[in-house]
Amino acid sequence: MQETYLRAWRAFERFEGRSSVRSWLYRIATNACLTALDHASRRVLPSGLMNPCDNPYAPPPSADPRCPMDPADSRRARRTGVAESG
């Protein structure tokens, strides 16, 4: 919001009055947001923190014991000695 006010303050002498001040400020705010989104850096996940087969977009495993485990959880349970429910 501060960026919008700063841009409007700097550009006020160029305001021609062909539109309302409200629509002019709205356009300045829209452009400020688009510029911020355009210049925002993407967050890159650090490498090496997950197994190559892990899917970062998969939903978290269910805590409901009635839901079956996926095969990877099943293998982990056998390795660690945790009994599979269901």
Summary of the structure (lengths in Angstrom):
residues: 86
radius of gyration: 26.4
end to end distance: 53.7
largest distance: 75.3
contacts: 120
relative contact order: 0.09
helix: 49%
strand: 0%
